[in-house]
Structures are given as C-alpha cells and as structure tokens.
C-alpha cells in the first residue's frame, strides 16, 4: 500500500462520524489544533468530510459572557475512560450550560490554526480543477465559519491581552500545544504541585520515557483546578494565575491566522472585521521584537509575570517567518538542519535540555516542520524550505505515521497511526509530488 493510501486509511479508521480522533485509546476525543490540520488531510480526497471536521470543532465554541468566542483544547463528543483528564475533571459543564453549548469541553484553548487552514482549504476549492459543486460547498462553509473565526480571534485578543500589549498570554502549558517544552520549566517552578489524587492514563499507551514526568503533571493539574476555581473568568485568572507566558508559538500562529482571516474577511465582504484584525496584526508586529533572542538568533517565549525571556531554542521560535515577522531565521534553521538528520526537532539538539525521545523536549513533529517550511518559502528561503520537506518525506518513508519522531535515529515515537501526521503528509508531501 502506498504512503498516500496508508495516510488516507488512518484518517478513515480514526473517523468518528464527523470528527477525527488523533489516535484511538491515547487520545479518544477531538483536539483543537489537531482538527485544523486533519481537515487539510481530508480536503485532499473528501472535501465534504473536511468541512465537517471544522463544523464539529466549532460545536464546542462558547457563546456569551467573558469567554464569548472561546474554542477549547478538547471537545468531549463521546464518553471514554482511556484519557486523563476527562470532562468531569475540567468542571466546565456549568459554564457551558449557561451559554447554550451542548458539547462538553476543557477550559483552555490551543494555538489557533483554524483561520489559516480554512483559507488554505478555500484556496484549494477555488482551483480550476475543482468542480462547481465543491466550490459552492466551500463558499457556503467559509461564510458560516467566518463569524466564528472572528469571534475566536477576538476572544484571544480580549481575554489574553486585555492591556493591548500586542503579545497574548497563555495560562497553561497544555494550551501551547507543546506541553512539556523545556521553555516552560522556569515558570512552572513557581506553580505548586497538586496534592489531590489523580490517575494518569497515558502511560498505559506509551512508554514513560516518551511522556512528561509526574512532577509536570502535578503542576498542570494544579493549574487546571485553579482555572476552575476562578470560574473560568479571564480577568480573575490573569490577576492571580501563577503561570503566565507570552508563548511565541501561540503568538506566531495567531498572527498568521489573523493575516489569513483579514484576507478571507476582505474577500467575503466583512470590511469592519478585516480592519479590526489589521489593527491587532500591526500591534503584534510592533511588539514581537521584544521576544528576539540574541543568544539563539530566533524568537523565544517570555515569562509574562517577571518579564524575563525564556531563552530556550524551540521549534516554536522558528515560526516567525510563518507569522510574517521581520526577524530572519533562515541562517538559524540552516544550523539546526546541520545538527540533526531528520528535520527540525522541537528543541534544538545543542541545548542542554534536549531529550530526543520525550514528547516536546526534542522529537520531530511533522506539522510544525510543515508550518516552518511554509514560512521559509514565504520569506524567500526556498532551499531551506525544500530541504525540510525532503527530510520529512524521508522520515515518513522510514517510520510511517507516528505522533512524533526521534530526530537522531528517525524512529517513530508516541502514538501510532496518528491523524494529523497522516494529514500533513497528504497536504504537504503527496500533493507536492503531483506537481
């Protein structure tokens, strides 16, 4: 079976009738940024199903109140006991019930890839090779999604940057999508460890050497409980939350998403919304240089409580080109590529905290490599962009469709038959090879 056929089969086996699991057992629900990438994969061979993925994701969008427009990290569309923390742990039922949302969700968000993915899907549907029916369907779907996308971006700017600094704050490592990145080690030291009992489920699916340790879980559970204790009120959370970070990953993805949202709004006649987003984009562009590291020659994150840079070289800091920021990371990426044979790791291999097997502390994540490659191409670094894609294709061929990979050996790690990895191949590699 070809890699393309294998990738399609993975999406179909993880399909749950409208939403796609990242992989069965380990992740039995619908995840926020996974769904956006997965929709790209569906779009290459089943456009109707691709749009359905996003419709199901936005079923969980909160409406009204201080969290109007919020899209959660997890939608709990069905029951499962194979994952911790489940919906009861997050305690959001009361908040959701007051806003007419039937879908149970977690209480934190994830990097907002949606607007960019929707624009890419719309561009694909508008190609000359697409049928009139596909174009009509895409137009209808985009028109329905646009107000929801605008509301979500407004939530980020309103709830996570109330002082209009241009740099949004995240309040939980899981919200970054890069859960146990070494960039969070310093701010997490100021978070108490929970003393209440809980039972992890991940270690029943994946070897402990590939997952975050207990000390990390003790702190993220504390933050989850803290969020609930504040009634999920953004103002109360930002007043006293012990973990507040200007994550360069979220900032970059939100910036690119807002740029693409402006283009969609202009194309579909939402002039006021386009102007509003343009103001936010300009504010972030003017502020982001505060996150440039002269040590690593790339962007890094910052402790929003102390104002100190979290001077750790992660792949999130290489997304500046994808965001359209001015800092040129081309030469930095060339150095990264010289150090590891299988693409860009999640933490630079020369950094003291690099761990090639452990989740976001070193392994390669293919969707991040795709975003970085797209950004490099936008910035004119075509040789580096193509080299990242070539190495990613090699990794797919060597190891298949795992959650993440050892950047030194190419071994597949974490969950198997992983949806967004398969989707990344379909959108970024298989389609490119046809051209």
VENVENDA-V436307 format. One record per pair of residues at least 12 apart in sequence whose C-alpha atoms are under 8 Angstrom apart, sorted by sequence separation. I is the first residue (numbers start at 1). GAP is how many residues later the second one is. D is the distance in Angstrom with one decimal. If there is no record, write none. Layout:
# VENVENDA-V436307
I	GAP	D
I	GAP	D
This chain:
# VENVENDA-V436307
22	12	6.8
38	12	7.8
39	12	6.9
60	12	7.0
92	12	7.2
93	12	8.0
156	12	7.0
262	12	4.6
300	12	6.5
336	12	6.7
373	12	4.4
398	12	7.1
399	12	6.1
400	12	7.4
402	12	6.6
403	12	5.0
58	13	7.0
92	13	6.7
125	13	6.4
261	13	7.3
262	13	7.6
300	13	6.7
336	13	7.8
347	13	7.3
349	13	7.1
372	13	7.7
373	13	7.3
398	13	8.0
399	13	5.5
402	13	5.8
403	13	6.2
39	14	5.9
92	14	6.7
300	14	7.5
346	14	5.7
347	14	5.6
348	14	7.1
402	14	4.6
403	14	7.7
20	15	7.1
38	15	7.9
39	15	7.0
60	15	6.2
90	15	7.8
91	15	7.9
92	15	6.5
226	15	7.6
262	15	6.3
296	15	7.9
298	15	7.5
318	15	7.5
346	15	6.2
347	15	4.7
373	15	6.3
395	15	6.2
401	15	6.5
402	15	5.8
403	15	5.5
19	16	7.6
90	16	5.5
122	16	6.2
261	16	7.7
262	16	6.8
295	16	7.9
300	16	7.7
301	16	7.6
346	16	4.8
347	16	7.6
373	16	7.0
401	16	5.5
402	16	5.4
36	17	7.9
87	17	6.5
90	17	6.4
121	17	8.0
122	17	7.5
296	17	6.4
300	17	5.2
345	17	5.3
346	17	5.6
401	17	5.8
20	18	7.5
35	18	6.5
36	18	6.9
57	18	7.0
87	18	6.5
259	18	7.7
291	18	6.9
293	18	6.7
299	18	4.5
345	18	5.2
346	18	5.7
370	18	7.9
401	18	8.0
403	18	6.5
35	19	6.8
87	19	6.5
258	19	6.1
259	19	7.4
298	19	5.9
299	19	6.8
345	19	4.3
346	19	6.9
369	19	6.8
370	19	7.2
402	19	6.7
122	20	7.4
223	20	7.9
258	20	7.7
298	20	6.5
344	20	6.0
345	20	7.2
369	20	7.8
401	20	5.7
299	21	7.0
343	21	6.9
401	21	5.8
35	22	7.1
193	22	7.2
259	22	7.0
342	22	7.7
195	23	7.8
258	23	6.8
369	23	7.7
118	24	7.2
194	24	5.1
32	25	6.9
193	25	4.8
194	25	6.2
344	25	6.4
77	26	6.2
193	26	4.6
255	26	6.2
343	26	7.3
366	26	6.9
11	27	7.9
30	27	7.4
76	27	6.6
77	27	7.0
192	27	6.0
194	27	6.5
75	28	6.7
76	28	5.2
191	28	6.0
194	28	4.9
299	28	7.9
75	29	6.1
76	29	5.7
193	29	6.3
255	29	7.4
298	29	7.3
315	29	7.1
396	29	7.7
75	30	4.6
192	30	6.9
298	30	7.8
315	30	6.7
316	30	7.6
11	31	7.5
18	31	7.1
74	31	5.5
75	31	7.0
188	31	7.1
191	31	7.7
298	31	5.9
314	31	7.9
315	31	4.8
73	32	7.5
74	32	5.4
180	32	6.3
191	32	7.8
297	32	7.0
314	32	5.5
315	32	6.1
393	32	7.8
8	33	7.9
19	33	7.4
20	33	7.2
72	33	6.1
73	33	6.1
314	33	4.3
315	33	7.5
8	34	7.9
18	34	5.7
19	34	5.1
62	34	6.8
65	34	7.9
72	34	5.7
73	34	7.4
115	34	6.4
298	34	7.1
313	34	6.0
314	34	6.0
18	35	5.7
64	35	6.1
72	35	6.1
73	35	5.7
74	35	8.0
114	35	7.4
292	35	7.8
297	35	6.4
313	35	5.8
63	36	5.4
72	36	5.5
73	36	4.4
180	36	7.3
296	36	7.7
393	36	6.6
19	37	6.1
62	37	6.5
63	37	7.5
72	37	4.4
73	37	5.2
288	37	7.8
18	38	6.3
19	38	7.6
63	38	7.6
71	38	5.9
72	38	7.0
289	38	7.7
313	38	7.2
365	38	7.2
366	38	7.2
32	39	7.5
62	39	6.5
70	39	7.3
312	39	7.7
365	39	5.0
32	40	6.6
33	40	7.6
61	40	7.3
285	40	6.4
364	40	5.5
365	40	6.8
389	40	7.3
32	41	4.9
60	41	6.4
112	41	8.0
363	41	6.0
364	41	5.0
31	42	5.8
32	42	5.9
59	42	7.4
60	42	7.4
363	42	5.2
364	42	6.4
31	43	4.6
32	43	7.7
59	43	7.9
60	43	5.2
248	43	7.6
363	43	5.0
364	43	5.7
30	44	5.7
31	44	6.5
59	44	6.6
60	44	7.0
344	44	7.5
362	44	7.6
363	44	5.7
29	45	6.8
30	45	5.2
60	45	6.6
343	45	5.7
359	45	7.4
362	45	7.4
29	46	6.3
30	46	6.7
174	46	7.8
330	46	7.1
29	47	5.6
30	47	7.3
173	47	7.2
29	48	6.7
172	48	7.0
343	48	5.5
357	48	7.6
29	49	7.2
322	49	6.4
342	49	5.7
343	49	6.3
357	49	5.8
322	50	6.1
334	50	6.9
341	50	7.7
342	50	6.9
356	50	5.5
172	51	6.6
191	51	5.8
248	51	6.9
321	51	7.2
324	51	7.5
330	51	6.5
333	51	7.6
356	51	6.4
28	52	6.6
172	52	7.7
190	52	6.5
191	52	6.6
248	52	5.9
316	52	8.0
319	52	7.1
322	52	6.4
323	52	7.2
342	52	7.8
356	52	7.3
190	53	7.4
247	53	7.7
248	53	5.0
315	53	7.5
319	53	5.5
322	53	3.5
342	53	6.5
367	53	7.2
28	54	7.1
247	54	4.8
318	54	6.5
321	54	4.5
322	54	6.9
330	54	7.4
367	54	6.7
370	54	7.4
27	55	7.8
28	55	6.9
188	55	6.6
246	55	5.6
247	55	6.7
320	55	7.6
321	55	5.8
324	55	7.9
359	55	7.5
366	55	6.2
26	56	6.6
27	56	6.5
187	56	6.1
245	56	7.1
246	56	5.1
319	56	6.9
322	56	7.3
357	56	7.2
25	57	5.8
26	57	6.4
187	57	7.7
245	57	5.7
246	57	6.4
321	57	7.2
367	57	5.8
25	58	7.5
187	58	7.8
245	58	4.7
246	58	5.8
321	58	6.2
366	58	6.9
370	58	7.0
244	59	6.4
245	59	4.9
244	60	5.3
245	60	7.5
244	61	6.1
243	62	7.8
345	62	5.9
344	63	7.3
108	64	7.4
110	64	7.6
111	64	7.2
342	64	7.9
343	64	6.7
110	65	4.6
111	65	6.2
342	65	5.0
108	66	7.9
109	66	5.3
110	66	5.8
111	66	6.7
253	66	7.7
256	66	6.6
341	66	6.6
342	66	6.5
108	67	5.9
110	67	5.9
171	67	7.9
249	67	4.6
252	67	6.1
256	67	4.5
340	67	6.0
341	67	6.1
342	67	7.6
248	68	6.2
249	68	6.6
252	68	6.1
255	68	5.6
256	68	7.0
340	68	5.8
341	68	7.9
342	68	6.1
248	69	6.0
253	69	7.8
254	69	8.0
255	69	7.9
171	70	7.1
249	70	6.9
252	70	7.2
253	70	6.3
172	71	6.7
176	71	7.0
252	71	4.9
171	72	5.7
172	72	7.5
171	73	4.9
176	73	7.0
160	74	7.4
170	74	5.8
171	74	6.7
176	74	6.3
159	75	5.5
169	75	6.1
170	75	5.4
37	76	7.9
159	76	7.3
169	76	5.4
170	76	6.4
32	77	7.5
33	77	6.3
36	77	6.3
40	77	6.8
169	77	4.8
170	77	6.8
32	78	6.2
33	78	6.3
36	78	5.5
39	78	7.8
43	78	6.8
160	78	8.0
168	78	6.0
169	78	6.9
33	79	6.7
69	79	6.9
167	79	6.3
168	79	7.8
33	80	6.1
37	80	7.0
40	80	7.9
33	81	7.4
36	81	6.1
40	81	6.7
70	81	7.7
71	81	6.6
69	82	4.5
70	82	5.5
168	82	8.0
68	83	7.2
69	83	4.3
168	83	6.5
68	84	7.8
69	84	7.6
167	84	6.5
69	85	7.1
70	85	5.9
69	86	5.5
70	86	7.8
47	87	7.2
51	87	7.8
68	87	6.5
67	88	6.6
48	89	7.7
51	90	6.8
55	90	7.9
58	90	7.5
67	92	7.3
66	93	7.5
153	101	7.7
73	102	6.9
153	105	7.3
150	111	7.5
149	112	7.7
166	114	6.9
84	115	7.1
85	115	7.8
84	116	5.6
187	116	6.5
83	117	7.4
84	117	5.6
107	117	7.9
166	117	5.0
167	117	6.1
83	118	5.2
84	118	7.5
146	118	7.8
165	118	7.5
166	118	4.1
183	118	7.3
82	119	5.9
83	119	6.7
146	119	7.4
165	119	7.7
166	119	7.7
82	120	7.9
107	120	7.5
166	120	7.6
167	120	6.9
107	121	7.8
166	121	5.8
167	121	7.1
165	122	7.2
166	122	7.6
150	123	7.3
157	123	7.9
186	124	7.6
107	125	7.0
143	125	7.4
184	126	7.7
183	127	5.9
183	128	7.4
183	129	5.4
182	130	7.1
183	130	7.9
183	131	7.5
181	133	7.8
90	134	6.8
90	135	7.4
169	135	7.1
92	136	7.5
95	136	7.9
91	137	6.6
95	137	8.0
90	138	7.0
111	138	7.4
112	138	7.3
111	139	5.0
110	140	7.7
113	140	6.2
116	140	6.9
112	141	6.3
113	141	7.2
116	141	5.0
119	141	6.4
111	142	6.3
112	142	5.7
115	142	5.0
119	142	7.7
111	143	6.9
114	143	7.1
115	143	7.1
33	144	8.0
113	144	6.2
116	144	5.5
112	145	6.9
115	145	6.2
116	145	7.2
119	145	6.8
115	146	5.6
212	146	7.0
210	147	5.3
211	147	5.6
212	147	7.0
209	148	6.8
210	148	4.1
211	148	5.7
209	149	6.1
210	149	5.6
182	165	7.8
67	166	7.5
181	166	7.7
66	167	6.6
67	167	7.4
66	168	6.9
182	171	6.3
182	172	8.0
26	175	7.8
26	176	6.1
182	178	7.9
26	179	6.0
180	179	7.2
181	179	5.0
182	179	6.0
25	180	7.3
180	180	5.7
181	180	5.1
179	181	6.6
180	181	6.7
178	182	5.7
210	203	7.2
210	204	6.5
207	207	7.9
206	208	5.9
206	209	6.9
205	210	7.7
37	330	7.6
41	379	7.7
38	381	6.3
41	381	7.2
42	381	7.1
38	382	5.0
41	382	3.8
44	382	6.7
37	383	5.7
40	383	6.3
41	383	6.5
44	383	6.6
39	384	7.6
40	384	7.6
41	384	7.8
34	385	7.8
35	385	7.8
38	385	5.2
41	385	5.4
34	386	5.9
37	386	6.5
38	386	7.6
41	386	5.5
37	387	6.9
40	387	6.1
44	387	7.9
26	389	7.0
23	392	6.7
3	393	8.0
23	393	6.9
3	394	7.5
7	394	7.5
23	394	6.3
23	395	5.2
22	396	5.6
23	396	6.4
3	397	7.8
22	397	4.9
21	398	7.1
22	398	6.7
20	399	7.5
14	405	7.1
10	407	5.8
10	408	7.0
11	408	5.6
10	409	6.3
11	411	7.3
7	412	8.0
10	412	6.8
11	412	7.6
8	414	7.2
7	415	4.6
8	415	7.9
7	416	6.9
7	418	7.3
8	418	7.8
7	419	6.9
4	421	7.7
4	422	6.5
4	426	6.5
